Amino acid sequence: MTKFLKHFGADESGATAIEYGLIAAGISVAIVGVLGTIGADILAIFTFIDTKLVAPT
């Protein structure tokens, strides 16, 4: 049992998966923040394009 606990305590294979998960979560938060900031501008651009396509001048 002691050998198992020493091996279990020294095992770091799960740490890499956790680090990658944290990196992915950080990137996701950054993407959501940027899209939230420029979302209104993008909507205005698509609305302008839609208006010009429906009723060209």
FENMO-V722140 format. One record per residue. N is the residue number from 0. RES is the residue in one letter. SS is DSSP state (a for helix, b for strand, c for the rest). PHI is phi in whole degrees, 0 to 359 (* if undefined). BURIAL is + if it has 16 or more other ideal C-beta (glycine too) atoms within 10 Angstrom, else -. Layout:
# FENMO-V722140
N;RES;SS;PHI;BURIAL, N;RES;SS;PHI;BURIAL
This chain:
# FENMO-V722140
0;M;c;*;-, 1;T;a;295;-, 2;K;a;297;-, 3;F;a;297;-, 4;L;a;294;-, 5;K;a;294;-, 6;H;a;294;-, 7;F;a;295;-, 8;G;a;290;-, 9;A;a;272;-, 10;D;c;286;-, 11;E;c;242;-, 12;S;a;292;-, 13;G;a;283;-, 14;A;a;295;-, 15;T;a;295;-, 16;A;a;297;-, 17;I;a;294;-, 18;E;a;297;-, 19;Y;a;297;-, 20;G;a;297;-, 21;L;a;293;-, 22;I;a;296;-, 23;A;a;298;-, 24;A;a;295;-, 25;G;a;296;-, 26;I;a;295;-, 27;S;a;298;-, 28;V;a;296;-, 29;A;a;295;-, 30;I;a;296;-, 31;V;a;297;-, 32;G;a;296;-, 33;V;a;293;-, 34;L;a;295;-, 35;G;a;294;-, 36;T;a;286;-, 37;I;a;260;-, 38;G;a;300;-, 39;A;a;294;-, 40;D;a;295;-, 41;I;a;295;-, 42;L;a;298;-, 43;A;a;296;-, 44;I;a;296;-, 45;F;a;293;-, 46;T;a;295;-, 47;F;a;299;-, 48;I;a;297;-, 49;D;a;299;-, 50;T;a;297;-, 51;K;a;291;-, 52;L;a;287;-, 53;V;a;284;-, 54;A;c;230;-, 55;P;c;292;-, 56;T;c;258;-
